[in-house]
Amino acid sequence: SYPRNWLQTHIRRPSPIALIPPAIARIKNKEPETPPPYRVLVAGNLLPLKGLIPLFRALEKSKPKHLEITLAGDDRLDPAYAGRLQEMVNRSSYLSKQIRFHKAGGRANYLKLLGSSHLLVSASRFETFGMAVHEALHNGVPVWALPSGNLANISHPLFQKFSSVGRLAESLKNLPEKLMTERSLVQREKWYEWKDAAEWL
């Protein structure tokens, strides 16, 4: 037999057991996180041909959420039309929160804006070439557009055509999550330039 003192010093006492609430219970009670905003770029000079007023009306009607829409283009070519666009945004509580105007600030500034966008949208009624669209696709930015003019001839995995601006705006309400993963936000070393398009012609 062993003496009592030896047993007291050599037998390990059981460690206390910590009770931890199950993770599942904590997850169920957690509030759902708000999706990060999708950065949508609308590029082009502020002219009636670009279909911006119908686009604004369609957005106002469908009210897609979690978007940051940037309108990038020259507002000096048709000041009256540009003023109407600004007035539409100012009058709408929805549009004023979703849309911001970005005046032309040079080539480098636009490429930076394009590189940080998740999607390019075109509501143009007619495009002879669609330089902004080709530029976006070349740099891995998905494009949603109306099949107007030369855009009807584009076949690209990142290019999606819509029969109307209403359907385009409605689809923005359910912008797929895969758009965030398929689109790389890393800027490429070589950007698409106007001279690249000229070489194709």
BELFEN-V576900 format. One line per field, one symbol per residue. phi: phi as a letter, one per 20 degrees, with the letter a starting at -180 (. if undefined). burial: b if it has 24 or more other C-alpha atoms within 12 Angstrom, else e. Layout:
phi->???
burial->???
This chain:
phi->.dffffffedefefffeeedgffgffffeffffffffeeddddqffcgffmffgfffffffelfdlccedddrfeefbgffffffffffffdffffeedcecfgcnfffffffffeeebddcdffbcfcngfffffffdmegcdbefelfffefcbfedcdcfbfffffffffcgfffffefeeeefffdefcgfffffff
burial->eeeeeeeeeeeeeeeeeeeeeeeeeeeeeeeeeeeeebbbbbbbbbbbebbbbbbbbbbbeebbbebbbbbbbebeeeeeebeebbebbeeeebbbebbbbbeeeeeeebbebbbbbbbbbbbbbebeebbbbbbbbbbbbbbbbbbbeebbebeeebbbbbeebbbbbbbbeebeeebeeebeeeeeeebbeeeeeeeee
